[in-house]
Amino acid sequence: MVGSSLGVGSLPAGTSSCGVLDLAGNVAEWTADREFAGGSRAFYLHRGGSYARAQRYLMAFALDGDETIPYVGARWIGFRCARDD
């Protein structure tokens, strides 16, 4: 399915344990989490697979990091608005 255009919610088998759909295949989601790799180098973590990654990474729980995302951006990383009541 890589490179295909599918409608929202069209793959219900990919629903997360919390009932959320469509977490992989569009863009990875930038999180507020950071991982430090020696000294002051911070890797900003993003989750989920994006269209720019290999198919084996198209999972809601995929985790990766980049130290430049907040400064230069990336068209394959976005964010999801969420609210905690």
GIVENHU-V726709 format. One record per run of one state. SS is the DSSP state (@ for helix, = for strand, . for the rest). FROM is the first residue (numbers start at 1). LEN is the number of residues. If there is no record, write none. Layout:
# GIVENHU-V726709
ss:SS from:FROM len:LEN
ss:SS from:FROM len:LEN
This chain:
# GIVENHU-V726709
ss:. from:1 len:11
ss:@ from:12 len:3
ss:. from:15 len:13
ss:= from:28 len:9
ss:. from:37 len:5
ss:= from:42 len:6
ss:. from:48 len:7
ss:@ from:55 len:3
ss:. from:58 len:5
ss:= from:63 len:4
ss:. from:67 len:2
ss:@ from:69 len:4
ss:. from:73 len:4
ss:= from:77 len:2
ss:. from:79 len:7
